[in-house]
Amino acid sequence: MPAMRRTILCSVTAFSLLGLVACLKDDGVTVGGDVQEVVEINAGMPKGEVVDQIHGKEVLLAVGAIIGVNGTPANGVGYLHVFEDGSTILSGQLNIALPQDGTFYQAWLKNEATGETVEAGRPQPSFGDVRHGLRLESKDDLRAFTKIVITLEKDDGDPSPGPVVAEGEMKARMRSM
């Protein structure tokens, strides 16, 4: 295969598997029993100061992979932004099977030091498939809540968390100037 065509093919494959490749711990992606080529993706982070028109300067950015647990196939990424006005925006993408009728996914932020949790909303399927999006805007500074936990809930009104199906730890990242 010519080098240019191979590069384009690898790029298309890489972007279609971005979430999966970013979260894998193995040396490759297994498709049909064979290990396929590993493609490293280097995504640039915006440089310089980030200023939100409503909340002001970003004082913390934490990012982390979300992976399935307890046998649940899932992968994604979470972003925690804290701003100078003390507010927080959590956003994330999660690839996970659609929940069965009568159930839904619930996201939680957890402070590992205290064990305290904050309800962070329901990841919603963006296109009616496995791609789920999450967004929480809070007036509170949630910088200590760096663990994201996804539970599977029964639609029965019980407020206690269900079984954990995915989780991740968001770590502070420095933006280069």
Steps between C-alpha positions, in 0.01 A plus 500: 500500500651840409622703801252788455198268471619303803533823703151613404356156578674495838373853573140409419525180703668686786230763523222241484663310784623807692312427822582129490871540424542778756364281780659164420777370719618230256746537216236497227141477398366149453264459207379152410769339715791684336688792652479796266755780468532741795459861397604773742292815481644826626225757540612853566372679807408866454792719601489801724241626739140381464234754591128421504273797424275418796732343761832672432845345496540123520702418813496120470464249218488133594470225236471125526403183317178326599507121470246224553517297821338181629495350150331798332655598165528879509747778430501876494652817639403751768598867531471710816541878464507731804481876449605805700138571603500164683279321248563163340413347165520124459472358151559156366447246229429137575469208258279240667210280387155656518336416834214251495144629536430596861864591570728799444859606563581751773829690537647595835802702603685366802745659740738211572633664820158537667288244313243773430314477168319752283235397247629606159209416270399234253727427203273534196538315169579769247403307188289212634801270521787428741631859496386677817571860597505656846505862616463649846531867589527575870539825693714301745875442482522124450877476448528238777252272316737348245360148477213445258279196559225372269230280651214306346173599665153347500232753413324435832552828687762357738764777546779269619772421243472178300786275389810674359549433127778751416737736677800722454737734681541851361846646560603864487666604174706808432437697185818624333535870440 
